[in-house]
């Protein structure tokens, strides 16, 4: 069994305009892929003549200037997907996200990550981690190619993290030894495929990552085909991150 594909911005290939849209999320979920989602807490402003602004909502948005989809609007995809990885982009998001997941029965198949990056926005890391634990959100410690040594060591001994989000930012540093260390520490492992950072995908990496729990990729269909016994196809991504 290969790692579960986590479709980065949905299943949009080969139409880049479809990425991070409700149809892309639904297509990925219906194909049996997990979803990686950038989550924010948005507070829309009141329209002209409106008595008050509408309530803040949990939204899916890759960037603050791009389209934002209320999570309720993609609920069919969220309910159908076998796994959900929520990339926290807003310090205010966790309480609302916890409430949303509980309301719709999505908590058991969800993990959240990137709280380390949010901690750099002015909140102490251990306090944020404690808050995530109090909310019952299974969260991942993050280790990236920028700090694979100490970052990985700290992630492996993280007291409340359910797993590790392994991000190959600039180098393909995740090896079978790294994945074995995660497993030995009782942590799940999720690896970011290099095409997410605009680098060519060496398919030998996926072979080396067979022990991972999930791979976040722009090519979930190839990973799923591999699981079904098809040979891995060569891929040369042509986009920037």
Backbone as CSV, one residue per row, in Angstrom:
resi,resn,N_x,N_y,N_z,CA_x,CA_y,CA_z,C_x,C_y,C_z
1,UNK,0.849,-1.195,0.000,0.000,0.000,0.000,0.884,1.244,0.000
2,UNK,0.687,2.137,-0.965,1.480,3.358,-1.016,0.820,4.407,-0.133
3,UNK,1.546,5.488,0.173,0.954,6.555,0.993,-0.302,7.130,0.339
4,UNK,-1.203,7.633,1.161,-2.411,8.240,0.615,-2.047,9.531,-0.120
5,UNK,-2.574,9.742,-1.317,-2.321,11.009,-2.011,-3.101,12.138,-1.338
6,UNK,-2.427,13.215,-1.015,-3.082,14.433,-0.542,-3.038,15.428,-1.701
7,UNK,-4.169,15.665,-2.320,-4.230,16.498,-3.517,-4.017,17.962,-3.141
8,UNK,-2.913,18.516,-3.625,-2.577,19.910,-3.347,-3.456,20.829,-4.186
9,UNK,-4.351,21.565,-3.521,-5.305,22.456,-4.192,-6.295,21.683,-5.058
10,UNK,-6.580,20.437,-4.682,-7.540,19.634,-5.428,-6.900,18.907,-6.599
11,UNK,-7.740,18.199,-7.367,-7.269,17.502,-8.570,-7.589,18.396,-9.758
12,UNK,-6.594,19.132,-10.187,-6.795,20.124,-11.233,-6.008,19.825,-12.506
13,UNK,-5.005,18.973,-12.424,-4.153,18.676,-13.573,-4.985,18.148,-14.735
14,UNK,-4.766,18.614,-15.980,-3.712,19.533,-16.426,-4.220,20.961,-16.664
15,UNK,-5.230,21.399,-15.907,-5.808,22.728,-16.108,-5.504,23.595,-14.890
16,UNK,-4.424,24.366,-14.908,-4.016,25.115,-13.717,-5.057,26.094,-13.217
17,UNK,-5.956,26.565,-14.084,-6.975,27.508,-13.633,-7.981,26.865,-12.684
18,UNK,-8.025,25.544,-12.678,-8.974,24.834,-11.806,-8.458,24.650,-10.384
19,UNK,-7.168,24.885,-10.152,-6.617,24.582,-8.835,-7.231,25.476,-7.769
20,UNK,-7.424,24.852,-6.596,-7.988,25.541,-5.440,-9.406,26.055,-5.723
21,UNK,-10.202,25.252,-6.434,-11.599,25.587,-6.710,-12.488,24.442,-6.223
22,UNK,-13.760,24.717,-5.935,-14.648,23.637,-5.497,-14.701,22.450,-6.445
23,UNK,-14.757,22.644,-7.796,-14.756,21.459,-8.665,-13.497,20.613,-8.526
24,UNK,-12.341,21.262,-8.321,-11.094,20.506,-8.158,-11.100,19.716,-6.857
25,UNK,-11.606,20.315,-5.780,-11.692,19.604,-4.509,-12.631,18.403,-4.623
26,UNK,-13.783,18.613,-5.268,-14.757,17.539,-5.385,-14.232,16.420,-6.276
27,UNK,-13.546,16.766,-7.367,-12.980,15.740,-8.247,-11.963,14.889,-7.499
28,UNK,-11.131,15.520,-6.692,-10.134,14.770,-5.924,-10.802,13.840,-4.929
29,UNK,-11.804,14.351,-4.228,-12.476,13.536,-3.220,-13.195,12.345,-3.861
30,UNK,-13.864,12.586,-4.972,-14.597,11.498,-5.641,-13.653,10.444,-6.199
31,UNK,-12.427,10.844,-6.492,-11.437,9.878,-6.977,-10.776,9.113,-5.825
32,UNK,-11.110,9.481,-4.593,-10.556,8.774,-3.442,-9.283,9.376,-2.885
33,UNK,-8.961,10.618,-3.263,-7.754,11.262,-2.776,-8.064,12.092,-1.528
34,UNK,-7.059,12.242,-0.673,-7.169,13.185,0.416,-6.998,14.601,-0.111
35,UNK,-7.261,15.578,0.754,-7.178,16.989,0.364,-6.233,17.742,1.280
36,UNK,-5.398,18.587,0.687,-4.609,19.565,1.444,-5.259,20.915,1.224
37,UNK,-5.576,21.628,2.333,-6.394,22.827,2.261,-5.766,23.955,3.067
38,UNK,-5.659,25.136,2.463,-5.187,26.328,3.172,-6.384,26.980,3.844
39,UNK,-6.371,27.039,5.176,-7.551,27.499,5.906,-7.292,28.843,6.576
40,UNK,-8.272,29.736,6.436,-8.216,31.066,7.037,-9.539,31.359,7.742
41,UNK,-9.502,32.345,8.612,-10.689,32.809,9.315,-11.003,34.189,8.762
42,UNK,-12.070,34.321,8.001,-12.344,35.578,7.323,-13.523,36.288,7.958
43,UNK,-13.430,37.589,8.000,-14.509,38.422,8.517,-14.928,39.391,7.411
44,UNK,-15.887,39.035,6.558,-16.279,39.900,5.437,-16.802,41.244,5.934
45,UNK,-16.560,42.275,5.174,-17.078,43.594,5.524,-18.528,43.717,5.079
46,UNK,-19.255,44.577,5.764,-20.660,44.773,5.419,-20.769,45.515,4.093
47,UNK,-21.725,45.133,3.278,-21.944,45.825,2.022,-22.624,47.171,2.245
48,UNK,-22.654,47.984,1.206,-23.257,49.305,1.320,-24.738,49.176,1.681
49,UNK,-25.113,49.852,2.740,-26.501,49.822,3.183,-26.834,48.654,4.089
50,UNK,-25.882,47.725,4.287,-26.137,46.581,5.158,-26.037,47.017,6.614
51,UNK,-26.901,46.501,7.479,-26.874,46.912,8.885,-25.622,46.456,9.617
52,UNK,-25.070,45.336,9.229,-23.869,44.837,9.883,-23.166,43.840,8.970
53,UNK,-21.899,43.594,9.281,-21.138,42.636,8.484,-21.631,41.223,8.749
54,UNK,-21.554,40.358,7.744,-21.907,38.952,7.976,-20.913,38.313,8.937
55,UNK,-21.289,37.205,9.576,-20.382,36.579,10.544,-19.124,36.047,9.883
56,UNK,-18.033,36.023,10.660,-16.776,35.461,10.162,-16.951,33.969,9.902
57,UNK,-16.166,33.450,8.950,-16.323,32.051,8.550,-14.961,31.419,8.313
58,UNK,-14.944,30.109,8.434,-13.781,29.342,8.018,-13.792,29.247,6.500
59,UNK,-12.700,29.677,5.874,-12.634,29.687,4.415,-11.367,29.004,3.929
60,UNK,-11.437,28.519,2.699,-10.306,27.902,2.030,-9.775,28.910,1.015
61,UNK,-8.536,29.336,1.181,-7.957,30.332,0.286,-6.454,30.147,0.264
62,UNK,-5.897,30.038,-0.944,-4.450,29.858,-1.051,-3.708,31.139,-0.706
63,UNK,-4.235,32.277,-1.077,-3.618,33.564,-0.766,-4.684,34.555,-0.341
64,UNK,-4.264,35.584,0.355,-5.243,36.556,0.851,-5.902,37.345,-0.283
65,UNK,-5.242,37.436,-1.427,-5.792,38.199,-2.532,-6.549,37.329,-3.541
66,UNK,-6.512,36.020,-3.330,-7.194,35.130,-4.258,-8.597,34.804,-3.789
67,UNK,-9.296,33.945,-4.518,-10.657,33.574,-4.121,-10.658,32.803,-2.804
68,UNK,-11.690,33.042,-2.008,-11.855,32.341,-0.732,-13.189,31.601,-0.769
69,UNK,-13.150,30.306,-0.483,-14.349,29.488,-0.541,-14.779,29.146,0.887
70,UNK,-15.967,29.560,1.321,-16.440,29.122,2.635,-16.407,27.608,2.729
71,UNK,-15.919,27.103,3.846,-15.764,25.652,3.983,-17.087,24.931,3.775
72,UNK,-18.204,25.552,4.168,-19.506,24.924,3.967,-19.801,24.699,2.490
73,UNK,-19.228,25.549,1.627,-19.504,25.438,0.198,-18.816,24.239,-0.447
74,UNK,-17.806,23.697,0.209,-17.126,22.516,-0.352,-17.330,21.305,0.560
75,UNK,-18.398,21.362,1.364,-18.652,20.277,2.314,-18.787,18.912,1.647
76,UNK,-19.423,18.782,0.467,-19.481,17.459,-0.168,-18.099,16.868,-0.413
77,UNK,-17.144,17.703,-0.832,-15.779,17.213,-1.047,-15.125,16.829,0.271
78,UNK,-15.316,17.652,1.299,-14.706,17.366,2.599,-15.248,16.064,3.182
79,UNK,-16.537,15.839,3.024,-17.136,14.612,3.574,-16.724,13.377,2.782
80,UNK,-16.462,13.533,1.489,-16.129,12.390,0.640,-14.653,12.010,0.707
81,UNK,-13.778,12.977,0.966,-12.336,12.701,0.964,-11.964,11.795,2.133
82,UNK,-11.045,10.855,1.923,-10.657,9.939,3.006,-9.767,10.589,4.060
83,UNK,-9.112,11.716,3.729,-8.215,12.379,4.676,-8.165,13.860,4.348
84,UNK,-8.002,14.677,5.391,-7.953,16.129,5.224,-6.746,16.669,5.981
85,UNK,-5.916,17.451,5.296,-4.757,18.097,5.919,-4.975,19.601,5.822
86,UNK,-5.164,20.246,6.966,-5.507,21.662,7.021,-4.247,22.477,7.305
87,UNK,-3.874,23.325,6.364,-2.696,24.177,6.477,-3.132,25.500,7.116
88,UNK,-2.790,25.701,8.387,-3.234,26.876,9.124,-2.543,28.133,8.605
89,UNK,-3.326,29.081,8.144,-2.792,30.330,7.607,-3.211,31.542,8.426
90,UNK,-3.906,31.313,9.516,-4.467,32.418,10.283,-4.504,32.031,11.755
91,UNK,-3.997,32.900,12.616,-3.972,32.610,14.055,-5.369,32.462,14.644
92,UNK,-6.362,33.070,14.025,-7.723,32.992,14.560,-8.471,31.744,14.107
93,UNK,-7.888,30.985,13.179,-8.618,29.875,12.571,-8.871,28.683,13.497
94,UNK,-7.939,28.271,14.364,-8.145,27.003,15.085,-9.472,26.847,15.820
95,UNK,-9.952,27.803,16.639,-11.237,27.564,17.316,-12.388,27.344,16.345
96,UNK,-12.460,28.171,15.302,-13.524,28.007,14.322,-13.398,26.711,13.553
97,UNK,-12.159,26.309,13.254,-11.944,25.056,12.538,-12.361,23.874,13.397
98,UNK,-12.006,23.897,14.675,-12.386,22.808,15.577,-13.907,22.674,15.640
99,UNK,-14.601,23.798,15.732,-16.065,23.772,15.773,-16.632,23.224,14.466
100,UNK,-16.065,23.646,13.346,-16.543,23.175,12.039,-16.344,21.671,11.891
101,UNK,-15.164,21.178,12.260,-14.885,19.746,12.124,-15.800,18.915,13.000
102,UNK,-16.044,19.388,14.209,-16.921,18.655,15.130,-18.360,18.639,14.605
103,UNK,-18.808,19.763,14.120,-20.181,19.873,13.631,-20.454,18.912,12.493
104,UNK,-19.460,18.723,11.618,-19.677,17.916,10.417,-19.024,16.538,10.476
105,UNK,-18.549,16.147,11.646,-17.994,14.807,11.812,-16.720,14.563,11.038
106,UNK,-15.879,15.596,10.907,-14.662,15.498,10.101,-13.389,15.406,10.940
107,UNK,-13.511,15.475,12.240,-12.322,15.563,13.085,-11.430,14.325,12.966
108,UNK,-12.019,13.147,12.911,-11.237,11.906,12.950,-10.374,11.697,11.718
109,UNK,-10.693,12.367,10.613,-9.868,12.193,9.406,-9.059,13.453,9.089
110,UNK,-8.908,14.333,10.066,-8.229,15.602,9.847,-6.939,15.708,10.639
111,UNK,-5.975,16.408,10.058,-4.780,16.859,10.774,-4.558,18.323,10.391
112,UNK,-3.939,19.077,11.291,-3.593,20.467,10.982,-2.081,20.605,11.093
113,UNK,-1.530,21.576,10.349,-0.079,21.759,10.383,0.285,23.200,10.073
114,UNK,1.573,23.474,10.165,2.181,24.792,9.957,1.970,25.744,11.117
115,UNK,1.627,25.210,12.301,1.531,26.073,13.466,2.886,26.675,13.837
116,UNK,3.985,26.016,13.394,5.302,26.590,13.652,5.472,27.915,12.914
117,UNK,4.947,27.989,11.681,5.039,29.230,10.934,4.174,30.305,11.568
118,UNK,2.997,29.916,12.050,2.126,30.878,12.709,2.758,31.391,13.995
119,UNK,3.506,30.522,14.661,4.135,30.936,15.914,5.085,32.108,15.681
120,UNK,5.645,32.203,14.480,6.529,33.306,14.166,5.800,34.628,14.012
121,UNK,4.474,34.594,14.056,3.694,35.815,13.908,3.433,36.496,15.246
122,UNK,4.048,36.006,16.325,3.933,36.715,17.585,3.329,35.933,18.738
123,UNK,3.004,34.666,18.543,2.475,33.866,19.635,3.473,32.768,19.973
124,UNK,3.665,32.512,21.255,4.643,31.512,21.666,4.207,30.128,21.204
125,UNK,5.153,29.401,20.645,4.860,28.107,20.036,4.178,27.144,21.008
126,UNK,4.686,27.031,22.211,4.136,26.031,23.137,2.703,26.379,23.544
127,UNK,2.387,27.681,23.590,1.028,28.083,23.935,0.061,27.744,22.803
128,UNK,0.505,27.940,21.573,-0.328,27.586,20.428,-0.535,26.081,20.363
129,UNK,0.535,25.307,20.579,0.408,23.852,20.573,-0.557,23.383,21.659
130,UNK,-0.462,24.001,22.828,-1.358,23.616,23.924,-2.810,23.931,23.573
131,UNK,-3.000,25.074,22.910,-4.352,25.442,22.502,-4.906,24.456,21.483
132,UNK,-4.083,24.041,20.526,-4.520,23.046,19.543,-4.898,21.743,20.227
133,UNK,-4.097,21.342,21.215,-4.390,20.108,21.942,-5.692,20.244,22.727
134,UNK,-5.904,21.395,23.343,-7.135,21.624,24.098,-8.360,21.567,23.199
135,UNK,-8.201,22.048,21.975,-9.303,22.029,21.019,-9.528,20.636,20.427
136,UNK,-8.616,19.717,20.707,-8.742,18.369,20.173,-8.375,18.254,18.715
137,UNK,-7.544,19.186,18.216,-7.123,19.146,16.818,-5.840,18.336,16.686
138,UNK,-5.873,17.188,16.018,-4.631,16.438,15.784,-3.693,17.282,14.931
139,UNK,-2.518,17.597,15.444,-1.645,18.486,14.693,-0.277,17.853,14.454
140,UNK,0.386,18.374,13.434,1.676,17.855,12.990,2.765,18.873,13.284
141,UNK,3.885,18.406,13.799,5.067,19.249,13.883,5.656,19.349,12.486
142,UNK,6.325,20.461,12.211,6.830,20.688,10.861,8.352,20.670,10.838
143,UNK,8.913,19.944,9.875,10.359,19.946,9.644,10.571,20.185,8.160
144,UNK,11.403,21.156,7.822,11.594,21.503,6.422,13.050,21.378,6.030
145,UNK,13.296,21.510,4.724,14.659,21.446,4.219,15.523,22.580,4.693
146,UNK,14.899,23.620,5.276,15.689,24.738,5.782,16.333,24.415,7.130
147,UNK,15.778,23.423,7.823,16.305,23.103,9.147,16.108,21.613,9.452
148,UNK,16.494,20.777,8.472,16.179,19.358,8.607,16.814,18.687,9.818
149,UNK,17.967,19.156,10.279,18.621,18.524,11.418,17.871,18.751,12.712
150,UNK,17.998,19.966,13.271,17.337,20.269,14.527,15.823,20.226,14.395
151,UNK,15.301,20.675,13.254,13.856,20.690,13.076,13.265,19.301,13.166
152,UNK,13.883,18.336,12.543,13.389,16.973,12.608,13.519,16.417,14.016
153,UNK,14.643,16.660,14.660,14.849,16.149,16.015,13.789,16.685,16.965
154,UNK,13.476,17.968,16.852,12.457,18.559,17.713,11.074,18.004,17.390
155,UNK,10.800,17.792,16.104,9.500,17.259,15.717,9.288,15.850,16.265
156,UNK,10.336,15.066,16.293,10.210,13.674,16.736,9.927,13.555,18.225
157,UNK,10.339,14.560,19.007,10.100,14.501,20.455,8.968,15.437,20.871
158,UNK,8.249,15.990,19.908,7.154,16.907,20.210,6.104,16.179,21.055
159,UNK,5.747,16.706,22.226,4.894,15.945,23.144,3.439,15.798,22.713
160,UNK,2.917,16.736,21.929,1.499,16.663,21.574,1.237,16.410,20.103
161,UNK,2.259,16.468,19.255,2.048,16.287,17.817,1.751,14.831,17.474
162,UNK,0.754,14.637,16.616,0.407,13.287,16.169,1.323,12.791,15.067
163,UNK,2.031,13.711,14.430,2.900,13.321,13.333,3.796,14.463,12.928
164,UNK,4.460,14.286,11.771,5.425,15.262,11.282,5.090,15.591,9.825
165,UNK,5.092,16.889,9.520,4.919,17.366,8.154,6.309,17.641,7.614
166,UNK,6.759,16.810,6.678,8.130,16.838,6.166,8.155,17.580,4.839
167,UNK,8.706,18.784,4.841,8.640,19.655,3.677,10.002,19.750,2.994
168,UNK,10.088,19.253,1.776,11.334,19.311,0.998,11.397,20.634,0.250
169,UNK,11.687,21.707,0.971,11.682,23.037,0.354,12.723,23.171,-0.751
170,UNK,13.991,22.949,-0.406,15.048,23.183,-1.374,15.836,21.949,-1.738
171,UNK,15.808,20.926,-0.881,16.538,19.688,-1.139,15.654,18.497,-0.817
172,UNK,15.906,17.402,-1.479,15.116,16.192,-1.254,15.755,15.389,-0.125
173,UNK,15.585,15.872,1.092,16.305,15.336,2.246,15.563,14.218,2.971
174,UNK,14.285,13.984,2.638,13.529,12.941,3.323,13.899,11.576,2.732
175,UNK,14.393,10.708,3.567,14.868,9.384,3.168,14.093,8.310,3.922
176,UNK,14.232,7.038,3.525,13.615,5.980,4.318,14.051,5.992,5.780
177,UNK,15.288,6.418,6.048,15.757,6.508,7.432,14.961,7.543,8.214
178,UNK,14.657,8.672,7.577,13.848,9.713,8.223,12.454,9.169,8.533
179,UNK,11.856,8.475,7.589,10.516,7.931,7.805,10.518,6.861,8.886
180,UNK,11.581,6.066,8.934,11.699,5.059,9.988,11.824,5.717,11.355
181,UNK,12.519,6.856,11.411,12.649,7.583,12.676,11.293,8.102,13.138
182,UNK,10.493,8.579,12.207,9.142,9.039,12.556,8.316,7.890,13.118
183,UNK,8.366,6.775,12.419,7.599,5.616,12.875,8.083,5.146,14.244
184,UNK,9.401,5.147,14.437,9.945,4.719,15.721,9.559,5.630,16.863
185,UNK,9.306,6.916,16.545,8.892,7.869,17.573,7.378,7.875,17.770
186,UNK,6.687,7.007,17.058,5.234,6.951,17.179,4.521,8.079,16.468
187,UNK,5.178,8.671,15.454,4.605,9.795,14.731,4.225,9.383,13.309
188,UNK,3.075,9.837,12.852,2.726,9.702,11.441,3.635,10.614,10.625
189,UNK,3.775,10.332,9.332,4.663,11.134,8.477,3.956,11.488,7.172
190,UNK,4.031,12.765,6.826,3.455,13.282,5.591,4.533,14.077,4.870
191,UNK,4.774,13.764,3.602,5.893,14.357,2.860,5.360,15.249,1.744
192,UNK,6.000,16.417,1.587,5.646,17.349,0.514,6.491,17.027,-0.718
193,UNK,5.822,16.714,-1.818,6.515,16.374,-3.058,7.159,17.631,-3.666
194,UNK,8.323,17.501,-4.325,9.090,18.685,-4.741,8.420,19.575,-5.777
195,UNK,7.459,19.042,-6.552,6.834,19.903,-7.554,6.034,21.041,-6.925
196,UNK,5.665,20.897,-5.642,4.947,21.975,-4.967,5.815,23.214,-4.810
197,UNK,7.129,23.034,-4.901,8.055,24.159,-4.820,8.673,24.472,-6.181
198,UNK,8.020,24.005,-7.252,8.467,24.330,-8.600,9.688,23.569,-9.052
199,UNK,9.996,22.437,-8.393,11.153,21.645,-8.776,10.701,20.381,-9.489
200,UNK,11.537,19.807,-10.338,11.167,18.563,-11.027,10.906,17.437,-10.038
201,UNK,9.985,16.580,-10.407,9.648,15.431,-9.574,10.469,14.224,-9.999
202,UNK,11.370,13.806,-9.135,12.115,12.563,-9.327,11.258,11.450,-8.746
203,UNK,10.703,10.626,-9.596,9.766,9.609,-9.121,10.416,8.564,-8.232
204,UNK,11.735,8.501,-8.248,12.419,7.607,-7.313,12.161,8.031,-5.869
205,UNK,11.844,9.319,-5.677,11.530,9.786,-4.329,10.283,9.094,-3.794
206,UNK,9.260,8.987,-4.632,8.038,8.345,-4.171,8.302,6.894,-3.773
207,UNK,9.178,6.242,-4.511,9.541,4.869,-4.150,10.200,4.849,-2.774
208,UNK,11.062,5.836,-2.521,11.748,5.911,-1.232,10.807,6.286,-0.099
209,UNK,9.657,6.882,-0.449,8.723,7.346,0.579,7.559,6.388,0.808
210,UNK,7.716,5.143,0.434,6.607,4.199,0.551,6.128,4.004,1.985
211,UNK,6.994,4.259,2.951,6.604,4.073,4.350,5.878,5.281,4.930
212,UNK,5.743,6.371,4.163,5.037,7.558,4.651,3.539,7.285,4.728
213,UNK,2.857,8.040,5.568,1.401,7.920,5.654,0.718,8.670,4.518
214,UNK,1.330,9.747,4.044,0.736,10.511,2.960,1.786,11.301,2.202
215,UNK,1.486,11.609,0.944,2.328,12.475,0.126,1.449,13.577,-0.433
216,UNK,1.822,14.820,-0.172,1.099,15.971,-0.704,1.670,16.282,-2.079
217,UNK,0.820,16.212,-3.107,1.315,16.279,-4.475,0.314,16.953,-5.403
218,UNK,0.838,17.538,-6.483,-0.001,18.051,-7.557,-0.433,16.942,-8.514
219,UNK,0.093,15.736,-8.327,-0.222,14.612,-9.207,-0.830,13.444,-8.417
220,UNK,-1.932,13.651,-7.716,-2.503,12.550,-6.915,-2.910,11.361,-7.767
221,UNK,-3.280,11.623,-9.022,-3.714,10.525,-9.896,-2.574,9.567,-10.197
222,UNK,-1.336,10.067,-10.275,-0.195,9.189,-10.531,0.107,8.320,-9.314
223,UNK,-0.009,8.919,-8.138,0.233,8.156,-6.928,-0.824,7.070,-6.756
224,UNK,-2.072,7.402,-7.066,-3.148,6.421,-6.980,-2.972,5.317,-8.015
225,UNK,-2.532,5.685,-9.216,-2.306,4.677,-10.257,-1.186,3.729,-9.847
226,UNK,-0.162,4.259,-9.204,0.932,3.432,-8.705,0.406,2.429,-7.680
227,UNK,-0.483,2.883,-6.817,-1.074,2.001,-5.821,-1.844,0.867,-6.487
228,UNK,-2.410,1.157,-7.655,-3.172,0.137,-8.381,-2.296,-0.768,-9.230
229,UNK,-0.972,-0.543,-9.206,-0.051,-1.409,-9.920,0.496,-0.853,-11.206
230,UNK,0.092,0.357,-11.587,0.606,0.953,-12.815,2.031,1.458,-12.596
231,UNK,2.849,1.463,-13.633,4.201,2.009,-13.473,4.152,3.516,-13.304
232,UNK,5.111,4.053,-12.599,5.188,5.494,-12.427,5.558,6.162,-13.748
233,UNK,4.840,7.231,-14.073,5.093,7.957,-15.313,6.072,9.108,-15.045
234,UNK,6.933,9.410,-16.010,7.834,10.576,-15.826,7.037,11.874,-15.833
235,UNK,7.433,12.811,-14.991,6.718,14.076,-14.868,7.718,15.211,-14.843
236,UNK,7.433,16.261,-15.613,8.287,17.443,-15.610,7.400,18.654,-15.396
237,UNK,7.187,19.075,-14.142,6.295,20.227,-13.901,6.864,21.493,-14.514
238,UNK,5.954,22.382,-14.898,6.370,23.565,-15.634,5.889,24.841,-14.943
239,UNK,5.431,24.715,-13.714,4.906,25.892,-13.037,5.828,26.325,-11.907
240,UNK,5.571,27.506,-11.390,6.273,28.011,-10.217,5.395,27.774,-8.993
241,UNK,5.983,27.729,-7.794,5.171,27.487,-6.599,4.199,28.627,-6.340
